[in-house]
Amino acid sequence: MRPNHLKTITEIVEKAEPNGIFVPSDFFEVADSAKVGMCLKRLVDSGVLIRIMRGVYVKPDILKPTINNIALAIARSNGWSIIPYGDTALHRLSIVYAKPKEWTFLSDGHNKSYNVNGVIITFKHTNNRDETFEMPFNVAMLIQAIRAFGRKSMNINNIRKLAKRIKDSDKPTLLYGTLKVTAWIRKYLLLIYKEATSDIPLEKSEEYDIYDHVTPYYENNIYTTLYGDKVESKSEALIAFSLHIAGVKFEYGKYLYAKDKSSFKPDFTIVHNGKEYYWEHLGKKGDKKYDRKWATKRQWYEDFFPGHLLTTDEATDIGAQIRDKLQNVFDCKIKIPIPSFT
């Protein structure tokens, strides 16, 4: 029996979401390009689909397809990756509510413009993959928004606007973004991250120049152990000291990246018997805001590094917790006189 390509494509269209946008390549698993083209023409003639431009089709619906979705469909048809650019990025982030006169996207394809019912959609080729297609999408959007504002316009108000657009799920990947961008972009990504995650808002006085004076959010290691390690708290200093005298090597504050490019910074990274452990000290356990953040981080460990997480906290005797880890996880046989804090 000959396959009924028209019936198969019709079923795919009918099951798709209302106002769905289609391009011929969406159906190439059903038939070759010539047969798909004939089927799409018959669906347009019968009113099942509407052709909004060459190679782009939409289901009839009360809602109009968004320009962004049309741009994505064009990119999908051509096999391009795209990122909103300039005023388009600011509009997508709801920083600028007025629709851009020309919708512009960076692309790894050709320079090309399309007129869709009087709306111009332009694709600009870029070779800068580090800031675009090799970056998590929402971070790439943020980078393009920073570029759209420009170095001279990135004041505290704009930093706060962008920080409000960051979802909790985007915060870990934002740090990944700082590794692959130019220095001035990195400064503002760090400031945006700090504004989005810190309990203390950024401030500016007449003597404080936010561009020339940038303190990264992680430069708050104020406690120094006898071995010279700089850590964030007295409890972490005790953990570091205990690891040293137990002969357990560690790295403090080393970034840990998951396969989806998201990242967190464990307090202590330890390799023991070929297995890597991540020791987190929960210094503010019981604080509602802290606990919410920790729940996100703990889930991240469970998703990407199950069985590698160790924790201590201030709720019980910190000395006993440390001793337990050294003896039962790291096979420390020596008796270590760790102080108790009750």
C-alpha positions in Angstrom: 0.0 0.0 0.0 1.3 3.4 -1.0 1.8 5.7 2.0 -0.7 8.6 2.3 1.7 11.5 2.9 -1.0 14.1 2.8 -2.9 12.3 5.6 0.2 11.9 7.7 1.2 15.6 7.4 -2.4 16.7 8.0 -2.5 14.7 11.3 0.8 16.2 12.4 -0.6 19.7 11.7 -3.9 19.0 13.5 -2.1 17.7 16.6 0.2 20.6 16.8 -0.4 23.5 19.2 -2.8 26.2 18.0 -1.1 28.9 15.9 1.8 26.5 15.3 4.3 27.6 12.6 5.6 25.0 10.1 8.4 24.9 7.6 8.9 22.1 4.9 11.8 20.6 6.8 9.4 19.8 9.7 8.0 17.0 7.5 11.0 15.6 5.7 10.8 12.5 7.8 7.4 11.9 6.2 8.4 12.4 2.5 10.9 14.0 0.3 10.9 17.8 -0.3 8.9 17.7 -3.5 6.1 15.6 -2.0 6.1 17.7 1.1 5.8 20.8 -1.0 2.7 19.4 -2.9 1.1 18.4 0.4 1.6 21.8 1.9 0.1 23.5 -1.2 -3.0 21.3 -0.9 -3.4 22.1 2.8 -3.2 25.8 1.9 -5.8 25.4 -0.8 -8.1 23.6 1.6 -7.6 26.2 4.4 -5.9 23.9 6.8 -2.8 26.1 6.6 -2.1 29.7 5.8 1.1 30.6 3.9 2.5 33.7 5.5 5.7 33.8 3.4 7.6 31.5 1.2 8.4 28.3 3.1 6.6 29.4 6.3 3.0 28.2 7.1 0.7 28.8 10.1 -2.5 27.2 11.3 -5.5 29.5 11.1 -6.2 30.9 14.6 -7.4 34.0 16.3 -3.9 34.8 17.6 -1.3 36.0 15.1 2.1 34.3 15.1 4.7 36.4 16.8 7.6 37.9 14.9 9.9 36.0 17.1 8.3 32.7 16.3 8.4 33.5 12.6 12.1 34.3 12.9 12.6 31.0 14.6 10.8 29.2 11.8 12.9 30.9 9.2 16.0 29.9 11.1 14.8 26.3 11.5 14.1 26.1 7.8 17.6 27.2 7.0 19.3 25.3 9.7 20.5 28.4 11.5 21.0 29.3 15.1 19.8 32.8 16.1 19.9 35.2 19.0 17.9 38.4 19.3 20.2 41.4 18.8 20.1 45.1 19.8 16.6 46.6 20.3 15.1 43.2 19.6 16.9 41.7 22.6 15.8 44.6 24.8 12.2 44.2 23.6 12.3 40.4 24.2 13.5 41.0 27.8 10.7 43.6 28.2 13.3 46.3 28.9 12.0 48.3 26.0 8.2 47.8 25.3 8.1 49.6 22.0 8.4 47.1 19.1 11.6 47.5 17.1 11.3 49.1 13.7 13.4 46.2 12.4 13.6 42.9 14.1 17.2 41.9 14.1 18.8 38.5 15.0 22.4 37.4 15.0 22.8 34.2 13.0 25.4 31.7 12.0 23.9 31.7 8.6 23.9 34.3 5.8 23.1 38.0 6.0 19.5 38.2 4.9 16.3 40.2 5.4 12.7 39.2 5.0 9.6 41.3 4.6 6.7 39.6 6.4 3.5 41.6 5.8 5.4 44.9 6.1 7.6 43.8 9.1 11.3 43.5 8.4 13.2 40.6 9.9 16.9 40.8 9.5 19.5 38.2 10.2 23.1 39.3 10.7 25.9 36.8 10.4 28.3 36.6 13.3 31.5 34.7 13.9 31.5 35.4 17.6 30.1 32.1 18.8 31.5 32.5 22.4 28.9 35.2 23.1 26.1 33.7 21.1 25.5 30.1 20.1 27.9 28.4 22.5 26.3 30.2 25.4 23.1 29.2 27.2 20.3 31.1 25.4 19.2 33.3 28.3 22.7 34.3 29.1 23.4 35.1 25.4 20.2 37.3 25.5 21.6 39.1 28.5 24.9 39.7 26.8 23.2 41.1 23.7 21.1 43.4 26.0 24.3 44.7 27.6 25.8 45.4 24.2 22.6 47.1 23.1 22.8 49.5 26.1 26.5 50.1 25.5 29.3 50.5 27.9 28.5 54.2 28.7 24.8 53.5 29.4 25.3 50.5 31.7 24.4 52.3 34.9 22.9 50.9 38.1 19.4 51.4 36.9 20.0 49.2 33.8 21.9 46.7 35.8 18.9 46.3 38.1 16.5 46.1 35.2 18.5 43.2 33.7 18.9 41.5 37.1 15.1 41.4 37.5 14.9 39.4 34.3 17.1 36.6 35.6 15.2 33.4 36.7 16.6 31.3 39.4 17.4 28.6 36.9 19.5 31.0 34.9 21.8 32.1 37.8 24.2 29.2 37.7 24.7 29.5 33.9 25.3 33.2 34.2 28.6 32.5 35.9 29.5 30.2 33.0 28.9 33.2 30.7 31.6 35.2 32.4 34.3 32.9 31.3 33.9 33.5 27.6 33.2 37.2 27.1 35.3 40.3 26.8 36.4 42.0 30.0 33.8 44.9 30.1 30.9 42.5 29.5 32.2 40.2 32.2 32.2 43.1 34.7 28.6 43.8 34.1 27.6 40.1 34.1 29.2 39.8 37.6 27.4 43.0 38.8 24.1 41.7 37.4 24.6 38.4 39.1 25.5 40.1 42.4 22.4 42.3 42.2 20.2 39.3 41.4 21.6 37.1 44.2 22.7 39.4 47.0 20.6 40.5 49.9 22.4 43.9 49.7 21.5 46.0 46.6 24.2 47.7 44.6 24.6 51.4 45.5 26.4 54.3 43.9 27.7 57.5 45.5 29.4 60.4 43.8 32.8 58.8 44.6 31.8 55.3 43.4 32.3 54.6 39.7 30.5 51.3 38.9 32.5 50.7 35.8 36.0 51.4 37.1 35.5 49.9 40.5 34.0 46.4 40.3 34.3 43.9 43.1 33.3 40.4 41.9 30.6 38.8 44.1 33.0 36.0 45.2 35.7 38.2 46.7 34.5 37.9 50.3 36.8 35.3 51.7 37.9 37.1 54.9 39.0 34.3 57.2 42.5 32.9 56.9 43.6 29.5 58.3 46.9 28.6 59.8 47.8 27.1 56.5 47.0 30.3 54.6 43.6 29.3 53.1 41.2 32.2 52.7 37.6 31.1 53.4 34.2 32.8 54.1 33.5 31.7 57.6 35.1 30.5 60.8 33.4 27.1 60.4 34.9 26.7 56.9 38.3 27.7 58.4 37.9 24.8 60.9 37.0 22.4 58.1 40.0 23.5 56.0 42.3 23.2 59.0 41.0 19.7 59.8 41.4 18.5 56.2 45.0 19.8 56.3 46.0 18.0 59.5 44.2 14.8 58.3 46.3 14.9 55.1 43.2 15.2 52.9 44.0 17.5 49.9 41.3 19.9 48.7 40.5 22.9 46.6 38.4 25.7 47.9 35.9 27.6 45.9 36.6 25.8 42.6 33.8 26.1 40.0 32.0 22.9 39.1 30.3 22.7 35.7 27.5 20.3 34.8 26.9 18.9 31.3 24.3 21.5 30.6 27.0 24.2 31.3 25.3 25.3 34.5 27.6 25.8 37.4 28.0 26.2 41.2 31.0 26.7 43.4 31.3 24.0 46.1 33.0 25.1 49.3 35.5 22.2 49.2 36.3 19.9 46.3 38.1 16.7 47.3 39.4 13.8 45.3 39.6 10.6 47.4 40.3 7.1 46.0 39.4 8.2 42.5 36.1 9.8 43.5 35.4 13.5 43.6 33.5 14.9 46.6 31.9 18.3 47.0 31.7 19.5 50.6 29.2 22.2 51.3 28.9 23.9 54.7 25.4 25.3 55.3 26.2 28.3 57.4 22.7 29.8 57.5 20.5 26.8 57.6 17.1 27.7 58.9 17.0 31.1 57.2 14.1 30.9 54.7 15.8 32.7 51.8 19.0 30.7 52.4 17.1 27.5 52.5 15.3 28.2 49.2 18.6 28.8 47.5 20.1 25.7 49.0 17.2 23.6 47.8 17.9 24.7 44.3 21.6 23.9 44.7 21.0 20.6 46.4 18.7 19.5 43.6 21.4 20.5 41.1 23.8 18.2 42.8 21.3 15.4 42.8 20.6 15.9 39.1 24.2 16.0 37.9 26.5 14.6 40.7 24.4 12.1 42.7 26.4 10.5 45.5 29.2 13.1 45.5 27.8 15.7 48.0 28.8 16.1 51.6 27.3 18.6 54.0 27.8 20.1 57.4 25.9 22.8 59.2 25.7 24.9 62.3 22.7 23.2 63.8 24.7 20.6 65.7 28.3 20.1 66.9 30.4 21.1 63.9 33.4 19.3 65.3 31.6 16.0 65.5 30.3 16.4 61.9 33.8 17.0 60.6 35.2 14.1 62.5 32.5 11.8 61.1 33.4 12.9 57.5 37.1 12.4 58.0 36.7 8.9 59.5 33.9 7.5 57.6 34.3 9.1 54.1 38.0 9.8 53.9 39.3 6.8 56.0 41.2 9.0 58.4 42.6 6.7 61.1 44.4 9.3 63.2 42.7 10.9 66.2 42.1 14.5 65.5 41.2 16.8 68.4 38.7 18.9 66.6 37.1 21.6 68.8 33.4 21.5 69.5 31.0 24.4 69.2 27.7 23.9 71.0 
